[in-house]
C-alpha cells in the first residue's frame, strides 16, 4: 500500500467537525499596526481601529454560528469565499459580466483589499484574543492559526458583499493508532 492510500485511510478514520459562518459587509484586509512609540529600543505598534472593528464583527458572527468548545487542538481546514462589491464606476455591461462570473476580482483601485490580507484577517479573528500577555481561550475557535493545514480561497463579485467561511476540524489520531496503521499497511 502506498503512502497516499495510507493517508486516505487515515482521513477516513478521523472524525470531522464543521463550522460555517457568513460575515456580512465588504471584505476587509488586515492593516499594518500603527507605530506609536518605542519600547525597549523596538517599535511598539497598536492595531488600527478599523481592523479591531472588523475583527470584533467577525468574532460576533462566529460566536452566533458556533456554540461548541473553543481552543480546539486538532488540524483545521479553512475554506473562504470572498464576495466583493461591484465597483459603482463600472458601466452596466461590466457590472453584469462581474455578477455573472465572467469578470473576476483583481486588485484594482484603493477600495479592494489584497486577498492575502483578507485571509490573514479571517485567520487572526479565529485566534483567541489577548488581554495584555494573557490569552482568553473562549474567544478563539482554535489555539493558533498554525493549525490550518489546508486553505482554499475563492473571490467573486456580488450585490451582497460578504465573506463566507467554513472551518473543518479533523481529529488528530494518537501515536499508537498511527504506529499500528503504518505497521499494518506499510509492511
Secondary structure, DSSP 8 states (H G I E B T S, - for coil): --HHHHHHHHHHHS-EEEEEEEEESS-------EEEEEETTEEEEE--HHHHHHHHHHHHHHHHH--S-SSB-SEEEEEEEEEEE--TTS-HHHHHHHHTTSS-----SSSS--HHHHHHHHHHHTS-EEETTEEEGGG-SBS-GGGEEEEEEEEEEESS-EEEEEEEEE----HHHHHHHHHHH--
